[in-house]
C-alpha cells in the first residue's frame, strides 16, 4: 500500500487542536485577503498629528500573536514633537505597547498604488512603567475617543456620525531642490479646469480610495490651486481611521507622479488661500442638541488648541468678517459652526494638522458635558439676519488657545477619562517654541508631513 506523501515540516496530527486566538485569527484573515502579504504596519497618530508606525514581518506578527505578546516600542509614542525631538523631561523607562484594532486593517491588495506585500492597522497605545503594576491607557487619543463614544451611549443614549471634507493642494520640488512650489492650476470654486494637469491625478485618487472601500460623496476644485473631497459619514472611530487612510492614499498617488499632495493649512506664505478640513458631526437622537451645541460653544476657544494646533494654522486669512466670532447659524457659511439640520453641524475651525482622535474626543466630550449640565444655548442663531452678537472671538494664536485650554483642562480630562490634556499643553508649547526658530523649515515640514 502506498503511503500518502507528507511535507517534511508538517505538524504531527493530534486529536486536540489549539484554537487560534483573536490576533492570530485576524492576521490569518488578512493573509486570506492578500496571499502575498509579508509585512504589517502598526500605526498610531501622535499629539503632533503625525502618523507613526512600526513594521513587522508577517511571521513575527504570528509568533507574537500565538504567544499573546504585545508589540512594543520605546516609551516615546507621545513624547516627540513634530521634528522628532523628544520632550526635555522624557522618562526613558518603560514601554509603549501597540494594541491593534483589526477592524481598521487594510491590505495593499485594496490599493492600485501600494506594493502588494503590506497591510496597515490602527492601534491604541498602552504605557507600562516598571514602578507601576497597572498598565496605563490614559495617554492615548484613540482610546480617549473610544471612551467618550462609549460614555455617550451608556450615559446619554446618544450615538454620532462624523464626516470630513478633505481639502488639499499639489506642490512640486523646484528645479534646484531648494524650495517646494505650487503645481496645481485649478480654476477653483467648482470650475472644471480642462487645462489643469493635476485633475486627472485627483480622479486617480478617487478611484484609488473607492478601490480601498472609501465612500466618496463628491469631489471638485475648491479654491484656486486646491481640491476638495467629501467623505460619507461614519461612526467616530471609523471616520478618523478612514481619514488617515485617505490622507495616506492621496499622498501616495501624487508621489507616484513626482508631486507632493499637501493638506498644510498655509503652504504658501504669500498667498491668501488656506486649507481647512471641515468636520461634520450628527447626533442621534437630537433631543438634546441645544445643550450639546452649548457645551461646545462655551469651550470653543479652548477646543481650538486641538483643532488648530500650530502657529501656522492662525495665519489663515478668513474670507468672511465673522469667521472668528464664537457663533453658530443655520446654513450660515460665515460663522465657525454651521447648523445644517436638526442634530447636524459643520465645524469649520478645523484643519488637517490636528490629531483628529483627540480633537473629536474633545468636541464630543464637551458636548456631552453640555447635556449633563443642561447648559442653555445662549448664543443666537445667526442664520436669522441681525442676530449676530459678537461677545467672544476665537483665539488668534496657538498660545492664546492653550491658555483657554488650561482653564478647561480638568473637566475635559474628566470626561475623556484621560491625562492627555496637561501633557498635550506641555508638548505643544515646547514644539511651538522650537518651530518659531525656523519658520521656513517648519512650513516645509508641514507641507511634506500633512
Sine and cosine of phi, psi and omega as CSV:
sin_phi,cos_phi,sin_psi,cos_psi,sin_omega,cos_omega
0.00,0.00,0.71,-0.70,-0.03,-1.00
-0.99,0.10,0.82,-0.57,0.01,-1.00
-0.98,0.20,0.54,-0.84,0.04,-1.00
-0.92,0.38,0.59,-0.81,0.02,-1.00
-0.95,0.30,0.58,-0.82,0.05,-1.00
-0.79,-0.62,0.48,-0.88,0.10,-1.00
-0.95,0.31,0.66,-0.76,-0.06,-1.00
-0.86,0.51,-0.40,0.92,-0.02,-1.00
-0.94,-0.35,0.31,0.95,0.02,-1.00
-0.92,0.40,0.64,-0.77,0.02,-1.00
-0.92,0.38,0.48,-0.88,0.03,-1.00
-0.95,0.31,0.81,-0.59,-0.02,-1.00
-0.87,0.48,0.55,-0.83,0.07,-1.00
-0.63,-0.78,0.35,-0.94,-0.02,-1.00
-0.95,0.32,-0.45,0.89,-0.05,-1.00
-0.91,-0.41,0.85,-0.53,0.02,-1.00
-0.96,-0.29,0.78,-0.63,0.02,-1.00
-0.95,0.33,0.84,-0.55,-0.01,-1.00
-0.92,0.38,0.51,-0.86,0.04,-1.00
-0.94,0.33,0.61,-0.79,0.10,-0.99
-0.99,0.14,0.01,-1.00,-0.13,-0.99
-0.86,0.51,-0.73,0.68,-0.03,-1.00
-0.91,0.42,-0.67,0.74,0.05,-1.00
-0.87,0.50,-0.71,0.71,0.00,-1.00
-0.87,0.50,-0.68,0.73,-0.01,-1.00
-0.89,0.45,-0.68,0.73,-0.01,-1.00
-0.92,0.39,-0.66,0.75,0.04,-1.00
-0.88,0.47,-0.61,0.79,0.03,-1.00
-0.91,0.41,-0.60,0.80,0.07,-1.00
-0.90,0.44,-0.63,0.78,0.04,-1.00
-0.90,0.43,-0.58,0.82,0.04,-1.00
-0.91,0.42,-0.61,0.79,0.03,-1.00
-0.94,0.35,-0.55,0.84,-0.06,-1.00
-0.64,-0.77,1.00,-0.01,-0.07,-1.00
-0.86,0.51,-0.37,0.93,-0.01,-1.00
-1.00,0.00,0.15,0.99,-0.05,-1.00
-0.86,0.50,0.79,-0.61,-0.01,-1.00
-0.83,-0.55,-0.43,0.90,-0.07,-1.00
-0.68,-0.73,0.50,-0.87,0.14,-0.99
-0.84,-0.55,0.77,-0.64,0.05,-1.00
-0.99,-0.17,0.92,-0.39,0.01,-1.00
-1.00,-0.02,0.89,-0.45,-0.22,-0.98
-0.90,-0.44,0.48,-0.88,0.19,-0.98
-0.53,-0.85,0.33,-0.94,0.02,-1.00
-0.95,-0.32,0.80,-0.60,-0.06,-1.00
-1.00,0.07,0.00,-1.00,-0.07,-1.00
-0.91,0.42,-0.41,0.91,0.03,-1.00
-0.99,0.15,-0.07,1.00,-0.02,-1.00
1.00,0.04,0.00,1.00,0.00,-1.00
-0.99,0.17,0.64,-0.77,0.07,-1.00
-1.00,0.09,0.82,-0.57,0.00,-1.00
-0.83,-0.55,0.31,-0.95,-0.06,-1.00
-0.23,-0.97,0.27,-0.96,0.11,-0.99
-0.80,-0.60,0.72,-0.69,-0.08,-1.00
-0.95,-0.31,0.77,-0.63,0.00,-1.00
-0.83,-0.56,0.64,-0.77,0.15,-0.99
-0.89,0.46,0.50,-0.87,-0.12,-0.99
-0.89,0.46,-0.58,0.81,-0.03,-1.00
-0.91,0.40,-0.56,0.83,0.01,-1.00
-0.97,0.24,-0.55,0.83,0.10,-0.99
-0.85,0.53,-0.72,0.70,0.00,-1.00
-0.91,0.41,-0.60,0.80,0.02,-1.00
-0.90,0.45,-0.74,0.68,0.02,-1.00
-0.89,0.45,-0.66,0.75,-0.01,-1.00
-0.90,0.44,-0.69,0.72,-0.01,-1.00
-0.89,0.46,-0.59,0.81,-0.03,-1.00
-1.00,0.00,0.05,1.00,-0.03,-1.00
0.82,0.57,0.65,0.76,0.03,-1.00
-0.98,-0.20,0.59,-0.81,-0.01,-1.00
-0.98,0.20,0.28,-0.96,0.15,-0.99
-1.00,-0.01,0.90,-0.43,-0.14,-0.99
-0.95,-0.32,0.56,-0.83,0.13,-0.99
-0.74,-0.68,0.32,-0.95,0.06,-1.00
-0.85,0.52,0.32,-0.95,-0.09,-1.00
-0.97,0.24,0.83,0.56,-0.03,-1.00
-0.79,-0.62,0.22,0.98,-0.08,-1.00
-0.85,0.53,-0.57,0.82,-0.01,-1.00
-0.82,-0.58,0.47,0.88,-0.09,-1.00
-0.89,-0.46,0.02,1.00,-0.02,-1.00
-0.94,-0.33,0.64,-0.77,0.08,-1.00
-0.99,0.10,-0.04,-1.00,-0.21,-0.98
-0.84,0.55,-0.59,0.81,-0.03,-1.00
-1.00,-0.04,0.30,0.96,0.09,-1.00
0.98,0.17,0.03,1.00,0.08,-1.00
-0.96,0.28,0.71,-0.71,0.02,-1.00
-0.97,0.24,0.39,-0.92,0.09,-1.00
-0.89,0.46,0.54,-0.84,-0.07,-1.00
-0.90,0.43,-0.40,0.91,-0.01,-1.00
-0.98,-0.18,0.43,0.90,-0.03,-1.00
-0.83,0.56,0.78,-0.63,0.11,-0.99
-1.00,-0.06,0.92,-0.38,-0.12,-0.99
-0.99,0.16,0.16,0.99,-0.03,-1.00
-0.99,-0.14,0.45,-0.89,0.06,-1.00
0.99,-0.11,-0.12,-0.99,0.00,-1.00
-0.62,-0.78,0.40,-0.92,0.20,-0.98
-0.94,-0.35,0.82,-0.57,0.00,-1.00
-0.97,-0.23,0.70,-0.71,0.00,-1.00
-1.00,-0.05,0.85,-0.53,-0.01,-1.00
-0.95,-0.31,0.98,-0.20,-0.12,-0.99
-0.94,0.33,0.66,-0.76,0.19,-0.98
-0.99,-0.16,0.99,-0.15,-0.14,-0.99
-0.92,0.39,-0.29,0.96,0.08,-1.00
-0.92,0.39,-0.33,0.94,0.02,-1.00
-1.00,-0.03,-0.02,1.00,-0.12,-0.99
-0.92,0.38,0.64,-0.77,0.12,-0.99
-0.73,-0.68,0.71,-0.71,0.10,-1.00
-0.99,-0.11,0.38,-0.92,-0.01,-1.00
-0.96,0.29,-0.12,0.99,0.15,-0.99
-0.93,0.37,-0.25,0.97,0.08,-1.00
-1.00,-0.05,0.47,0.88,-0.04,-1.00
-0.62,-0.79,0.51,-0.86,0.09,-1.00
-0.96,-0.26,-0.03,1.00,0.00,-1.00
-0.90,-0.44,-0.37,0.93,-0.06,-1.00
-1.00,0.08,0.36,-0.93,0.09,-1.00
-0.93,0.35,0.47,-0.88,-0.13,-0.99
-0.96,0.28,-0.12,0.99,-0.19,-0.98
-1.00,-0.08,-0.02,1.00,-0.16,-0.99
-0.95,-0.32,0.45,-0.89,0.29,-0.96
-0.72,-0.69,0.45,-0.89,0.06,-1.00
-0.82,-0.58,0.50,-0.86,0.05,-1.00
-0.52,-0.85,0.68,-0.73,0.04,-1.00
-0.99,0.14,0.54,-0.84,-0.10,-0.99
-0.77,-0.64,0.47,-0.88,0.33,-0.94
-1.00,0.02,0.35,-0.94,-0.03,-1.00
-0.86,-0.51,0.79,-0.61,0.01,-1.00
-0.91,-0.42,0.80,-0.59,-0.04,-1.00
-0.99,-0.16,0.68,-0.73,0.07,-1.00
-0.79,-0.61,0.68,-0.73,0.04,-1.00
-0.86,-0.50,0.59,-0.81,-0.03,-1.00
-0.85,0.53,-0.55,0.83,-0.06,-1.00
-0.99,0.14,-0.14,0.99,-0.05,-1.00
-0.92,-0.39,0.82,-0.58,0.01,-1.00
-0.97,0.23,-0.19,0.98,-0.07,-1.00
-0.93,-0.36,0.76,-0.65,0.07,-1.00
-0.96,0.29,0.50,-0.87,-0.09,-1.00
-0.92,-0.40,0.74,-0.68,0.10,-0.99
-0.92,-0.40,0.03,1.00,-0.22,-0.98
-1.00,0.07,0.23,0.97,0.13,-0.99
-0.95,-0.32,0.01,1.00,-0.15,-0.99
-0.99,-0.12,0.87,-0.49,0.01,-1.00
-0.88,0.48,-0.62,0.79,-0.01,-1.00
-0.91,0.41,-0.63,0.78,0.04,-1.00
-0.92,0.39,-0.61,0.79,0.03,-1.00
-0.87,0.48,-0.67,0.74,0.03,-1.00
-0.90,0.44,-0.67,0.74,0.02,-1.00
-0.88,0.48,-0.64,0.77,0.01,-1.00
-0.92,0.40,-0.67,0.74,-0.01,-1.00
-0.90,0.44,-0.69,0.73,0.01,-1.00
-0.89,0.46,-0.67,0.74,0.02,-1.00
-0.89,0.45,-0.67,0.74,-0.01,-1.00
-0.90,0.44,-0.62,0.79,0.02,-1.00
-0.87,0.50,-0.64,0.76,0.00,-1.00
-0.95,0.32,-0.75,0.66,-0.12,-0.99
-0.95,0.32,-0.64,0.76,-0.12,-0.99
-1.00,-0.04,-0.66,0.75,-0.13,-0.99
-0.94,-0.34,-0.16,0.99,-0.05,-1.00
0.91,0.41,0.54,0.84,-0.08,-1.00
-0.91,-0.41,0.54,-0.84,0.16,-0.99
-0.79,-0.61,0.30,-0.95,-0.07,-1.00
-0.75,-0.66,0.47,-0.88,0.26,-0.97
-0.83,-0.55,0.61,-0.80,-0.07,-1.00
-0.74,-0.67,0.71,-0.71,0.08,-1.00
-0.73,-0.68,0.41,-0.91,-0.03,-1.00
-0.79,-0.61,0.54,-0.84,0.19,-0.98
-0.96,-0.29,0.92,-0.38,-0.11,-0.99
-0.99,-0.11,0.89,-0.46,0.08,-1.00
-0.96,-0.26,0.59,-0.81,0.05,-1.00
-0.42,-0.91,0.40,-0.92,0.12,-0.99
-0.87,-0.49,0.10,-0.99,-0.03,-1.00
-0.82,-0.58,0.77,-0.64,-0.04,-1.00
-0.85,-0.53,0.22,-0.97,0.11,-0.99
-0.59,-0.81,0.38,-0.93,0.03,-1.00
-0.99,0.17,0.69,-0.72,-0.01,-1.00
-0.90,0.44,0.28,-0.96,-0.08,-1.00
-0.86,0.52,-0.55,0.83,0.00,-1.00
-1.00,-0.08,0.14,0.99,0.04,-1.00
0.90,0.44,0.30,0.96,-0.05,-1.00
-1.00,-0.03,-0.22,0.98,-0.11,-0.99
-0.47,-0.88,0.33,-0.94,0.14,-0.99
-0.94,-0.35,0.84,-0.54,-0.15,-0.99
-0.84,-0.55,0.41,-0.91,0.00,-1.00
-0.89,0.45,0.55,-0.83,0.05,-1.00
-0.85,-0.53,-0.62,0.78,-0.06,-1.00
-0.93,0.36,0.53,-0.85,-0.05,-1.00
-0.77,-0.64,0.46,0.89,-0.01,-1.00
-0.84,0.54,0.55,-0.84,-0.05,-1.00
-0.97,0.25,-0.41,0.91,0.09,-1.00
1.00,0.06,0.24,-0.97,0.03,-1.00
0.78,0.62,0.79,0.61,0.11,-0.99
0.95,0.30,0.07,1.00,0.03,-1.00
-0.94,0.35,0.63,-0.78,0.04,-1.00
-1.00,-0.09,0.98,-0.19,-0.07,-1.00
-0.99,0.11,0.97,-0.23,-0.05,-1.00
-0.92,0.40,-0.43,0.90,-0.03,-1.00
-0.99,-0.15,0.12,0.99,0.00,-1.00
-0.97,0.25,0.92,-0.40,-0.05,-1.00
-0.94,0.34,-0.24,0.97,-0.08,-1.00
-1.00,-0.03,-0.33,0.94,-0.17,-0.99
-0.90,0.43,-0.53,0.85,0.06,-1.00
-0.89,0.45,-0.57,0.82,0.04,-1.00
-0.96,0.29,-0.54,0.84,0.10,-1.00
-0.88,0.48,-0.70,0.71,0.04,-1.00
-0.88,0.47,-0.59,0.81,0.06,-1.00
-0.90,0.44,-0.62,0.79,0.06,-1.00
-0.87,0.49,-0.70,0.72,-0.02,-1.00
-0.88,0.48,-0.69,0.73,0.04,-1.00
-0.89,0.46,-0.66,0.75,0.02,-1.00
-0.88,0.47,-0.69,0.72,-0.02,-1.00
-0.93,0.37,-0.65,0.76,0.05,-1.00
-0.90,0.44,-0.62,0.79,0.03,-1.00
-0.89,0.46,-0.52,0.85,0.02,-1.00
-0.99,0.11,0.00,1.00,0.05,-1.00
1.00,-0.03,0.24,0.97,0.02,-1.00
-1.00,0.08,0.74,-0.67,-0.01,-1.00
-1.00,-0.01,0.96,-0.26,0.01,-1.00
-1.00,-0.07,0.80,-0.60,0.02,-1.00
-1.00,0.05,-0.59,0.81,0.00,-1.00
-0.25,-0.97,0.30,-0.95,0.15,-0.99
-0.47,-0.88,0.48,-0.88,-0.06,-1.00
-0.19,-0.98,0.16,-0.99,0.23,-0.97
-0.94,0.34,0.53,-0.85,-0.01,-1.00
-0.92,-0.40,-0.95,-0.32,0.17,-0.99
-0.95,0.31,0.10,-0.99,0.08,-1.00
-0.89,0.46,0.70,-0.71,-0.05,-1.00
0.94,0.34,0.37,0.93,-0.12,-0.99
-0.61,-0.79,0.47,-0.88,-0.02,-1.00
-0.76,-0.65,0.37,-0.93,0.00,-1.00
-0.60,-0.80,0.64,-0.77,0.16,-0.99
-0.75,-0.66,0.55,-0.84,-0.04,-1.00
-0.93,-0.37,0.77,-0.64,-0.04,-1.00
-0.99,-0.12,0.62,-0.79,0.04,-1.00
-0.91,0.41,0.64,-0.77,-0.05,-1.00
-0.90,0.43,0.57,-0.82,0.02,-1.00
-0.71,-0.71,0.23,-0.97,0.22,-0.98
-0.84,0.54,0.46,-0.89,-0.21,-0.98
-0.78,0.63,-0.78,0.62,-0.04,-1.00
-0.89,0.46,-0.71,0.70,0.01,-1.00
-0.90,0.43,-0.56,0.83,0.00,-1.00
-0.90,0.45,-0.69,0.72,-0.01,-1.00
-0.95,0.30,-0.63,0.77,0.08,-1.00
-0.83,0.56,-0.71,0.70,0.00,-1.00
-0.92,0.40,-0.63,0.78,0.01,-1.00
-0.86,0.51,-0.69,0.72,0.03,-1.00
-0.89,0.46,-0.65,0.76,0.05,-1.00
-0.90,0.44,-0.65,0.76,0.00,-1.00
-0.88,0.48,-0.74,0.67,0.04,-1.00
-0.83,0.56,-0.74,0.67,-0.07,-1.00
-0.89,0.46,-0.70,0.71,-0.06,-1.00
-0.94,0.34,-0.61,0.79,0.05,-1.00
-0.87,0.49,-0.71,0.70,0.00,-1.00
-0.89,0.45,-0.62,0.79,-0.02,-1.00
-0.92,0.38,-0.64,0.77,0.01,-1.00
-0.88,0.47,-0.75,0.66,-0.03,-1.00
-0.94,0.33,-0.55,0.84,0.06,-1.00
-0.89,0.46,-0.56,0.83,0.03,-1.00
-0.87,0.49,-0.49,0.87,0.00,-1.00
-0.99,-0.13,0.12,0.99,0.07,-1.00
1.00,0.02,0.28,0.96,-0.03,-1.00
-0.88,-0.48,0.18,-0.98,0.04,-1.00
-0.89,-0.45,0.92,-0.39,0.16,-0.99
-0.99,0.11,0.76,-0.65,-0.07,-1.00
-0.71,-0.70,0.63,-0.78,0.12,-0.99
-0.96,-0.27,0.25,0.97,0.04,-1.00
-0.80,0.59,0.73,-0.69,-0.09,-1.00
-0.90,0.43,-0.48,0.88,0.01,-1.00
-0.58,-0.82,0.97,0.23,-0.08,-1.00
-0.93,0.36,-0.44,0.90,-0.01,-1.00
-0.85,-0.52,0.92,-0.39,-0.12,-0.99
-0.87,0.49,-0.58,0.82,-0.10,-1.00
-0.99,0.10,-0.07,1.00,-0.08,-1.00
-0.98,-0.21,0.67,-0.75,0.01,-1.00
-0.93,0.37,-0.53,0.85,-0.10,-0.99
-0.89,0.46,0.69,-0.73,0.03,-1.00
-0.80,-0.60,0.17,-0.99,-0.06,-1.00
-0.84,-0.54,0.79,-0.61,0.02,-1.00
-0.85,-0.53,-0.07,-1.00,0.02,-1.00
-0.50,-0.87,0.99,0.14,-0.08,-1.00
-0.86,0.51,0.58,-0.81,-0.03,-1.00
-0.87,-0.49,0.86,-0.51,0.03,-1.00
-0.99,-0.17,0.75,-0.67,0.05,-1.00
-0.81,-0.59,0.77,-0.64,0.12,-0.99
-0.89,-0.46,0.68,-0.73,-0.01,-1.00
-0.92,-0.40,0.70,-0.71,-0.04,-1.00
-0.66,-0.75,0.76,-0.65,-0.14,0.99
-0.96,0.29,0.37,-0.93,-0.10,-0.99
-1.00,0.04,0.43,0.90,-0.10,-0.99
-0.89,0.46,-0.51,0.86,-0.07,-1.00
-0.94,-0.35,0.47,0.88,-0.11,-0.99
-0.88,0.48,-0.57,0.82,-0.04,-1.00
-0.91,0.42,-0.72,0.70,0.01,-1.00
-0.94,0.35,-0.58,0.81,0.06,-1.00
-0.87,0.50,-0.75,0.67,0.01,-1.00
-0.92,0.40,-0.61,0.79,0.02,-1.00
-0.88,0.47,-0.64,0.77,0.03,-1.00
-0.87,0.49,-0.60,0.80,0.02,-1.00
-0.96,0.27,-0.75,0.67,-0.03,-1.00
-0.87,0.49,-0.63,0.77,-0.01,-1.00
-0.86,0.50,-0.50,0.86,-0.09,-1.00
-0.87,-0.48,0.30,0.95,-0.09,-1.00
-0.89,0.45,-0.57,0.82,0.02,-1.00
-0.88,0.47,-0.63,0.77,0.04,-1.00
-0.95,0.31,-0.60,0.80,-0.02,-1.00
-0.89,0.45,-0.43,0.90,0.02,-1.00
-0.88,0.47,-0.41,0.91,0.05,-1.00
-0.89,0.45,-0.45,0.89,0.08,-1.00
-1.00,-0.01,-0.70,0.72,-0.15,-0.99
-0.99,0.12,-0.37,0.93,0.06,-1.00
-0.75,-0.66,0.97,0.22,-0.31,-0.95
-1.00,-0.05,0.19,0.98,0.00,-1.00
-0.73,-0.69,0.43,-0.90,0.10,-1.00
-0.84,0.54,-0.56,0.83,0.00,-1.00
-0.87,0.50,-0.51,0.86,-0.02,-1.00
-0.90,0.44,-0.46,0.89,-0.09,-1.00
-1.00,-0.02,0.07,1.00,0.17,-0.99
-0.99,0.17,-0.14,0.99,-0.06,-1.00
-0.89,0.46,0.83,-0.56,0.04,-1.00
-1.00,-0.05,0.94,-0.33,-0.13,-0.99
-0.96,0.29,0.67,-0.75,-0.05,-1.00
-0.97,0.25,-0.24,0.97,-0.06,-1.00
-0.85,-0.53,0.57,-0.82,-0.06,-1.00
-0.91,0.41,-0.40,0.92,-0.06,-1.00
-0.97,-0.25,0.26,0.97,-0.01,-1.00
-0.91,0.41,-0.38,0.92,-0.07,-1.00
-0.99,-0.16,0.03,1.00,-0.01,-1.00
-1.00,0.10,0.66,-0.75,0.13,-0.99
-0.95,0.31,0.98,-0.18,-0.14,-0.99
-0.31,-0.95,0.26,-0.97,0.08,-1.00
-0.65,-0.76,0.26,-0.97,0.04,-1.00
-0.23,-0.97,0.58,-0.81,0.05,-1.00
-0.94,0.34,0.89,-0.45,-0.03,-1.00
0.77,0.63,0.57,0.82,0.12,-0.99
-0.99,-0.16,0.94,-0.34,-0.08,-1.00
-0.99,0.12,0.04,1.00,-0.09,-1.00
-1.00,-0.07,-0.54,0.84,-0.11,-0.99
-1.00,-0.04,0.24,-0.97,-0.10,-0.99
-0.90,0.44,-0.46,0.89,-0.02,-1.00
-0.82,-0.57,0.90,-0.44,0.02,-1.00
-0.97,-0.23,0.85,-0.53,0.10,-0.99
-0.99,0.11,0.79,-0.61,-0.05,-1.00
-0.99,-0.12,-0.69,0.72,0.07,-1.00
-0.33,-0.95,0.11,-0.99,-0.02,-1.00
-0.79,0.61,0.83,-0.56,0.04,-1.00
0.97,0.23,0.22,0.98,-0.02,-1.00
-0.70,-0.72,0.85,-0.52,-0.03,-1.00
-0.77,-0.64,0.45,-0.89,0.11,-0.99
-0.94,-0.34,0.92,-0.38,0.01,-1.00
-1.00,-0.08,0.87,-0.49,-0.23,-0.97
-0.97,-0.24,-0.20,0.98,-0.01,-1.00
-1.00,-0.05,0.85,0.53,-0.05,-1.00
-0.63,-0.78,0.61,-0.79,0.17,-0.99
-0.66,-0.75,0.03,-1.00,-0.20,-0.98
-0.98,0.20,-0.03,1.00,0.05,-1.00
-0.99,0.13,-0.12,0.99,-0.06,-1.00
-0.98,0.21,0.53,-0.85,0.30,-0.96
-0.97,0.26,0.96,-0.29,-0.17,-0.99
-0.96,0.26,-0.40,0.92,0.12,-0.99
-0.89,0.46,-0.74,0.67,-0.03,-1.00
-0.94,0.35,-0.68,0.73,0.01,-1.00
-0.87,0.48,-0.73,0.68,-0.03,-1.00
-0.93,0.37,-0.62,0.78,0.06,-1.00
-0.86,0.51,-0.65,0.76,-0.01,-1.00
-0.93,0.36,-0.72,0.69,0.00,-1.00
-0.88,0.47,-0.77,0.64,0.01,-1.00
-0.91,0.42,-0.63,0.78,-0.03,-1.00
-0.89,0.46,-0.73,0.69,-0.02,-1.00
-0.96,0.29,-0.44,0.90,0.14,-0.99
-0.89,0.45,-0.66,0.75,0.05,-1.00
-0.91,0.41,-0.62,0.78,0.08,-1.00
-0.85,0.52,-0.66,0.75,0.04,-1.00
-0.86,0.51,-0.64,0.77,0.03,-1.00
-0.93,0.36,-0.73,0.69,-0.02,-1.00
-0.88,0.47,-0.60,0.80,-0.02,-1.00
-1.00,0.02,-0.03,1.00,-0.05,-1.00
0.79,0.61,0.74,0.67,-0.05,-1.00
-0.95,0.31,0.72,-0.70,-0.05,-1.00
-0.99,0.17,0.54,-0.84,0.04,-1.00
-1.00,0.06,1.00,0.01,-0.06,-1.00
-1.00,0.05,-0.16,0.99,0.03,-1.00
-0.99,0.13,0.78,-0.63,-0.05,-1.00
-0.96,0.27,0.38,-0.93,0.07,-1.00
-0.97,0.24,0.95,-0.30,-0.04,-1.00
-0.98,0.22,-0.02,1.00,0.14,-0.99
-0.93,0.37,-0.29,0.96,0.09,-1.00
-1.00,-0.03,0.87,-0.49,-0.07,-1.00
-0.80,0.60,0.67,-0.74,0.05,-1.00
1.00,0.09,0.06,1.00,-0.08,-1.00
-1.00,-0.07,-0.10,1.00,-0.06,-1.00
-0.96,0.29,0.81,-0.59,0.03,-1.00
-0.76,-0.65,1.00,0.00,-0.13,-0.99
-0.95,0.32,1.00,0.06,0.00,-1.00
-1.00,0.05,-0.39,0.92,-0.03,-1.00
-0.52,-0.86,0.43,-0.90,-0.04,-1.00
-0.82,-0.57,0.43,-0.90,0.10,-0.99
-0.92,0.39,0.43,-0.90,0.01,-1.00
-0.89,0.46,0.47,-0.88,-0.02,-1.00
-0.98,-0.21,0.01,1.00,0.03,-1.00
-0.44,-0.90,0.30,-0.96,0.04,-1.00
-0.89,0.45,-0.64,0.76,-0.01,-1.00
-0.88,0.47,-0.64,0.76,0.07,-1.00
-0.87,0.50,-0.70,0.72,-0.01,-1.00
-0.89,0.45,-0.65,0.76,0.01,-1.00
-0.91,0.41,-0.57,0.82,0.06,-1.00
-0.90,0.43,-0.67,0.75,0.09,-1.00
-0.89,0.46,-0.64,0.77,-0.03,-1.00
-0.91,0.41,-0.60,0.80,0.03,-1.00
-0.84,0.55,-0.61,0.80,-0.01,-1.00
-0.91,0.41,-0.59,0.80,-0.08,-1.00
-0.99,-0.11,0.00,1.00,-0.20,-0.98
-0.85,0.53,-0.71,0.70,-0.11,-0.99
-0.88,0.47,-0.73,0.68,-0.06,-1.00
-0.96,0.27,-0.47,0.88,0.08,-1.00
-0.94,0.35,-0.66,0.75,0.06,-1.00
-0.90,0.45,-0.59,0.80,0.00,-1.00
-0.92,0.40,-0.69,0.72,-0.03,-1.00
-0.94,0.33,-0.49,0.87,0.03,-1.00
-1.00,0.03,-0.11,0.99,-0.08,-1.00
0.76,0.65,0.80,0.60,-0.18,-0.98
-0.51,-0.86,0.40,-0.91,0.10,-0.99
-0.95,-0.30,0.43,0.90,-0.10,-0.99
-0.93,0.36,-0.67,0.74,-0.31,-0.95
-0.88,0.47,-0.74,0.67,0.00,-1.00
-0.88,0.48,-0.66,0.75,0.01,-1.00
-0.91,0.40,-0.63,0.78,0.02,-1.00
-0.88,0.47,-0.71,0.71,0.00,-1.00
-0.87,0.49,-0.69,0.72,0.02,-1.00
-0.87,0.49,-0.74,0.68,-0.03,-1.00
-0.89,0.45,-0.70,0.72,-0.06,-1.00
-0.91,0.41,-0.53,0.85,0.03,-1.00
-0.95,0.32,-0.65,0.76,0.08,-1.00
-0.89,0.45,-0.71,0.70,-0.03,-1.00
-0.89,0.46,-0.72,0.69,-0.03,-1.00
-0.89,0.46,-0.66,0.75,0.02,-1.00
-0.88,0.47,-0.65,0.76,-0.01,-1.00
-0.95,0.32,-0.63,0.77,-0.01,-1.00
-0.91,0.41,-0.55,0.84,-0.03,-1.00
-0.93,0.37,-0.29,0.96,-0.01,-1.00
-0.95,0.32,-0.40,0.92,0.02,-1.00
-0.52,-0.85,1.00,0.08,-0.10,-0.99
-0.91,0.41,-0.58,0.82,0.01,-1.00
-0.90,0.43,-0.70,0.71,0.02,-1.00
-0.93,0.37,-0.59,0.81,0.03,-1.00
-0.89,0.45,-0.66,0.75,0.01,-1.00
-0.91,0.43,-0.67,0.74,0.01,-1.00
-0.89,0.46,-0.65,0.76,0.01,-1.00
-0.90,0.43,-0.64,0.77,0.06,-1.00
-0.88,0.47,-0.67,0.75,0.01,-1.00
-0.88,0.48,-0.68,0.73,-0.08,-1.00
-0.96,0.28,-0.64,0.77,-0.11,-0.99
-0.99,0.10,-0.66,0.75,-0.08,-1.00
-0.98,-0.19,0.00,0.00,0.00,0.00
